[in-house]
Amino acid sequence: MSRPRRIDSALVSKAQAVVAQARNTWELRAAQAVLLPAVAGTTLEQTAKMLGVGRATVARLQAAFRQRESEPQSMAPPGRSWGGRRKALLTEAEEKGFLASWEERAKAGELVVLSALRRALGERVGHGVAPSVLYRLVARNGWRKVAPDTRHPKTDLVAQQEWKKKRFRKCWQPS
């Protein structure tokens, strides 16, 4: 079981005042995220279930309420600060620059093999790179696998059928 949150009484009284005068759902939820653990002794998981949000969101609501406790009149829903490219190896511009040289090779008719591309990316960032990282990088930049055609573009189907008729006629006659 997780430990209950310790919330001081001044914060609880401010949360009660906000609940009484809440102008939007975000203000109400932020105040309830503070009140429920303080008054009812609920854990983050229980509070999240009651509010209909995730456990991490309850902690974010509490932190935002604490941060804005000095000015409860100006409480507005914060912009999301999580997500994004925090673990990106290269910026978007650097990715495009890295792939530009390979794109020139591909346009010149050279096959771009992902193992070589992966090796070059590993050298660029200074450590090994998982194949999934490279697959996501090329997909993010609009690259796709171009498979060769199943037959040659200059294939003469009529000539092939004639050859088959002449070649296999004797072999497949019933006895």
C-alpha positions as CSV (number, residue, x, y, z in Angstrom):
1,M,0.0,0.0,0.0
2,S,1.3,3.4,-0.8
3,R,1.9,6.0,1.9
4,P,-0.8,8.7,2.3
5,R,0.0,12.2,1.3
6,R,0.7,14.8,4.1
7,I,-1.2,18.0,3.3
8,D,-1.1,20.9,5.7
9,S,-4.3,22.5,7.0
10,A,-3.7,25.9,5.3
11,L,-3.7,24.2,2.0
12,V,-6.9,22.2,2.9
13,S,-8.7,25.4,3.8
14,K,-7.7,27.0,0.5
15,A,-8.9,23.9,-1.3
16,Q,-12.2,24.0,0.4
17,A,-12.6,27.7,-0.6
18,V,-11.8,26.8,-4.2
19,V,-14.3,23.9,-4.2
20,A,-17.0,26.3,-3.0
21,Q,-16.2,28.8,-5.8
22,A,-14.9,26.6,-8.6
23,R,-15.5,28.1,-12.0
24,N,-14.4,25.2,-14.2
25,T,-13.8,21.5,-13.8
26,W,-10.0,21.8,-13.7
27,E,-10.2,24.0,-10.6
28,L,-12.6,21.6,-9.0
29,R,-10.5,18.6,-9.7
30,A,-7.3,20.2,-8.5
31,A,-9.0,21.2,-5.2
32,Q,-10.5,17.7,-4.8
33,A,-7.1,16.2,-5.5
34,V,-5.9,18.0,-2.4
35,L,-9.0,17.5,-0.3
36,L,-9.6,13.8,-0.8
37,P,-6.2,12.6,0.5
38,A,-6.3,15.2,3.3
39,V,-9.8,14.7,4.6
40,A,-10.7,11.1,3.6
41,G,-7.1,9.7,3.8
42,T,-7.2,8.2,0.3
43,T,-4.2,7.2,-1.7
44,L,-3.3,8.6,-5.1
45,E,-4.8,5.5,-6.8
46,Q,-8.1,5.8,-4.8
47,T,-8.2,9.6,-5.5
48,A,-7.6,9.0,-9.2
49,K,-10.4,6.5,-9.4
50,M,-12.8,8.9,-7.6
51,L,-11.8,11.8,-9.9
52,G,-11.8,9.7,-13.1
53,V,-8.2,10.5,-14.0
54,G,-4.8,8.7,-13.8
55,R,-2.7,8.4,-10.7
56,A,0.0,10.6,-12.2
57,T,-2.6,13.3,-13.0
58,V,-3.6,13.5,-9.4
59,A,0.0,14.2,-8.4
60,R,0.2,16.9,-11.1
61,L,-3.1,18.4,-10.0
62,Q,-1.8,18.6,-6.4
63,A,1.5,20.1,-7.5
64,A,-0.3,22.7,-9.7
65,F,-2.6,23.6,-6.8
66,R,0.3,24.0,-4.4
67,Q,2.1,26.2,-6.9
68,R,-0.9,28.4,-7.5
69,E,-2.2,28.5,-3.9
70,S,-1.2,32.1,-3.5
71,E,-3.5,33.3,-6.3
72,P,-6.5,30.9,-6.5
73,Q,-8.5,33.5,-8.6
74,S,-6.2,33.0,-11.5
75,M,-6.2,29.2,-11.5
76,A,-6.5,28.0,-15.1
77,P,-5.7,24.6,-16.5
78,P,-2.0,24.4,-17.2
79,G,-0.6,23.4,-20.5
80,R,0.7,19.9,-20.6
81,S,4.4,19.7,-19.9
82,W,4.9,16.0,-20.4
83,G,5.4,14.1,-23.6
84,G,7.4,15.3,-26.6
85,R,10.9,14.4,-27.8
86,R,12.8,14.4,-24.5
87,K,14.7,11.3,-25.4
88,A,15.4,12.1,-29.0
89,L,18.9,11.4,-30.3
90,L,18.8,14.1,-32.9
91,T,16.6,17.2,-33.4
92,E,14.2,17.1,-36.3
93,A,16.5,19.3,-38.4
94,E,19.5,17.1,-37.6
95,E,17.4,14.0,-38.6
96,K,16.5,15.5,-41.9
97,G,20.2,16.5,-42.5
98,F,21.4,13.0,-41.6
99,L,18.9,11.4,-44.0
100,A,19.6,13.9,-46.8
101,S,22.9,12.3,-47.8
102,W,21.3,8.9,-47.8
103,E,18.4,10.2,-49.9
104,E,20.8,11.5,-52.5
105,R,22.4,8.1,-52.7
106,A,18.9,6.4,-53.1
107,K,17.9,8.9,-55.8
108,A,21.2,8.0,-57.6
109,G,20.0,4.3,-57.7
110,E,22.0,3.0,-54.8
111,L,20.2,0.6,-52.4
112,V,20.0,2.1,-48.9
113,V,20.4,-0.8,-46.5
114,L,19.2,-0.1,-43.0
115,S,22.2,-1.9,-41.3
116,A,24.6,0.6,-42.9
117,L,22.2,3.4,-42.0
118,R,22.1,2.2,-38.4
119,R,25.9,2.0,-38.2
120,A,26.2,5.6,-39.5
121,L,23.6,6.8,-37.0
122,G,25.4,5.1,-34.2
123,E,28.6,6.8,-35.2
124,R,26.8,10.1,-35.4
125,V,25.3,9.9,-31.9
126,G,28.3,8.2,-30.4
127,H,26.8,4.9,-29.2
128,G,24.9,2.0,-30.6
129,V,21.4,2.4,-31.7
130,A,18.6,-0.2,-31.5
131,P,16.9,-1.2,-34.8
132,S,13.6,0.0,-33.6
133,V,15.0,3.5,-33.2
134,L,16.1,3.6,-36.8
135,Y,12.8,2.2,-38.0
136,R,10.9,4.9,-36.2
137,L,13.3,7.6,-37.5
138,V,12.8,6.6,-41.1
139,A,9.0,6.3,-40.7
140,R,8.9,9.7,-39.0
141,N,10.6,11.3,-41.9
142,G,8.3,9.7,-44.5
143,W,10.6,7.0,-45.8
144,R,9.2,3.6,-46.7
145,K,10.5,0.3,-47.9
146,V,10.4,0.0,-51.6
147,A,10.4,-3.6,-52.6
148,P,11.4,-4.7,-56.1
149,D,8.7,-5.7,-58.5
150,T,7.7,-9.3,-58.6
151,R,8.6,-9.5,-62.3
152,H,10.8,-7.7,-64.7
153,P,9.2,-4.7,-66.4
154,K,10.2,-5.9,-69.9
155,T,8.7,-9.4,-69.4
156,D,6.9,-10.8,-72.4
157,L,4.1,-12.9,-70.9
158,V,3.0,-14.2,-74.3
159,A,6.5,-15.6,-75.1
160,Q,6.7,-17.2,-71.6
161,Q,3.3,-18.9,-72.2
162,E,4.4,-20.2,-75.6
163,W,7.7,-21.5,-74.1
164,K,5.8,-23.3,-71.4
165,K,3.4,-25.0,-73.9
166,K,6.3,-26.2,-76.1
167,R,8.5,-27.3,-73.2
168,F,6.0,-29.2,-71.1
169,R,3.6,-30.6,-73.7
170,K,5.3,-34.0,-73.8
171,C,5.7,-34.4,-70.1
172,W,2.1,-33.9,-69.1
173,Q,0.2,-36.0,-71.6
174,P,-1.9,-38.7,-70.0
175,S,-0.7,-42.3,-70.5
